[in-house]
Amino acid sequence: MERAELDQIERVINHELRERFLTGAVQRAVLLQHGDDPAIEPGQLLVRVFVPPPDRPDDYEQALAAWHDAHRTGMDRLRRELSLRLPAARLLEFTFDVPGAATPRIEMPDDGSLAAEQLSGREIVTTALSLLRANYVFPDLAEQAAAAVEARLAGGEYDDLDEVTLTDLVTQHLREVCDDKHLALRLGGGPPEPPPGRGPQPGHREPKDHKDHEARRLAMRQMGRLDNFGIRRVERLDGNVGYLDVRRVAVPANAGPAIAAAMELVAGTYALIIDLRHNHGGSPEGVVFWCSYLFGEKPTHFNDIFHADTGETRQFWALPYVPGTRYVDRPVYVLTSSETFSGGEDFGYTLQALGRAEVIGETTGGGAHPTRPFPISAAVHIAIPFARSVNPVTGTNWQGTGVVPDVTVDAAQAYDTAYAKALRHVLATDDVPPPIADEARDALAAGVWSGR
């Protein structure tokens, strides 16, 4: 499995931990696959939950036993939910986040008792193909891909496969026809059950009720805080250069205050570096929100999205108002890598097409189709592109080609290249205070700043 997919599932698990256990009872969970730990076999996943350690190392065994006694119900419930929603997680462990092979742990392997409640591999594939035919942005390609997978299904190619192998293999076969990196059969399905004692309350409906949009939005906001809505780093570099490391493009209804705060922290800089090298996508509305800070109030047409199911085209324009300070009339450098994908590509492509940013790094992954998850079972869903982007400047998009940088360098060198350009801009700018100019001159003389 790709690390980005594991990271997304890991975020969901951590959100569920906060819902299932009292505050402070658990620290975090990590999701590991074959190769990360000798105990994990091919096709298996391991969920390792870290609990607060005791003050003295010689109390570890006793402390873990006491923690187990106090949280047995929550542990059993988590094991059940993983068995239903992530059956590949055959192993569940509770331990302390301290080094050393002797650190005690509690192991809760899946006993297989809920296997009958899962769809068979054949049922999963059949349902996925039905959804593909009904929703893919290119119906002719959907039919070709579905027919190719059906032939493999009839030949028994998907029989008796674990969920990890099945989803990876079917995804590979779909992409052989469609050449679409967004199209994927993935782990993770329907919503969880509510915890014991948290049934429907008077006047309130749980986030599992899909009609309650506000409750679901608040749940997503809470989960988004776990990774700060994808904003990994905000920094003022020497020479008064701003730096943003944005790992995903979150929905502004949830992430708006965090984005506004990040942009306010770099508002006084002379140049801005936006690092999208590890950005794997997100919301078109989020792209609009971020990009709107980099333009004035004059209407600016960013992008169009054509919906194949309705024939309608939705236009995306710069917002006439953003909270905080806009970042205009100063250079912007966007860093990319071959991992930059989807909404991260939209971010860079939009700024490049409008001449607002210089893209530095590697050609990106090439996924321009807005995508929606369609649940198949409690354990599996299929991600299907249902629309396509059309840039109003270029008349096309980055599907299959990626965003081609203005300056092509290895991703590892992109930061140094952009920072050097930004420092030269600062030194060429009039009225820079002497202390800032000295900072920029010293930083440029240092030559290499990497490690990012």
C-alpha positions, 0 to 999 in steps of 0.5 A: 500500500502507498504511504499516503493511503496508510496515512489517511487511514491512520488519521481516521484511526486516531480520530476514532481513538479520541472518540472511544477512549477518555482524554489522556487515556491514549497518545496515538496510533500508528498503522504499519504494513509488511516490512515495517515489523517482523511480525507483519505478514504479507497482506496484513496490517498492524495497528499499534496504540501507544498509551501514556508511560509510567514515570519509572521504567521498572513499573512498565509491566504493572502499569500496562496491566493496570491500563488494560484492566481500566480500558478493557471495554474500549480495547475490545470495541476497537478490536471489533471495529478493526475486524469489521472496517479494516480486516487486514489489520490482523494485529492490534497492539497496546504498548508504550512509545519508548525504545527497547525490545523489552517494552511490554505490549498487549497483543489482540489478534483478530480471531476471525469471528466476524469474517462472515460479516464481510463481503467476499472478494467476488462481491467486492469486485462486482459491486466496484465495477457496477459503481465504476460504470455508473459514475466514471467521468469517461463512460467508454473507458469505464466499460473497457476497464470493467470488461477487462476486470470481469474477465480476470474475475471469471478466471479466478484471479481474485479468489482467496485474496486478502483485502490489501492484495485484492485492492492493490491488484484490482486498482492496478488492472483498472489503471492499465485501461484507464491510466488514471491514478485517482481511480482506485479500490481502497481500504476503508468503507462505511461509518463506525458504530457509536460508542456504548452509551452514545446513542442518539441524544434529544435534538442531536443526531450522530455524525454517522447520520449522513443527513446531518451535514453539520455534525459530519463537518464538525467531526471532520474538523476535529479529525483535521486538527490531528495534522493541523489541516495539512499545514506542516510548517510555517516559518520566517527564514533568514532574509525575511522569506516566508516558508509554508509546508502544505501536505494536503489541501483541506476544506476551507469550511474546516481549515479556514482559520488555520490557513488564515493564521498561516498566511498572516504569519508570512504576510510581512515577508519579501518572498514566499516559498510554498512547499507542495513536494509532499502534497497528495491532494485535497479540496478544490475549494481549498485550492481556491482559498489558498490561492485567493490570498495571492491575488488582489480583489480583482476577479480572477478565474482560477479553474473550471470543473466539468461534471460528466453526469450532469453536463454542467461546468462549475467555475472557480474564481478568486474570493473577493474577501479573505480573512486577514492579509493578502500576499500580493506584489511579491514573488512566490515559489512553488516546490513540487516533486513526483509525489505532488498529486491532485489538489496539490497539482491544482494549487501549483498549476493554477498559480503557474498558468496565471503567472503568479508563481514560479514552479521549481522541482520535479514534474508532478504525478498527473491526476486532474480528475475530481474524485469521490469515494463510493462505499462498497462494504464496511471495509472497502470503497472505490475512489472514482473520478466523476469530473474533469478540470479545465484551466481557463488559461491553458484550456486543458489540465495536468491529467497524465502529464503532470505540472511541468516545472519552470525550473526542473531540479531534483525534489531534494534540491528544490528548496535550496534553489527556491531559497537562493532565488528568494534571497537574491530578490530580497537583496535586489529590493529597494528599502530593505532594512540593513539587518534584513539585508545582512541576514539575506547576504549571510544566508546566501553566502552559506550556500546550502540549507537543505535537510528539508 
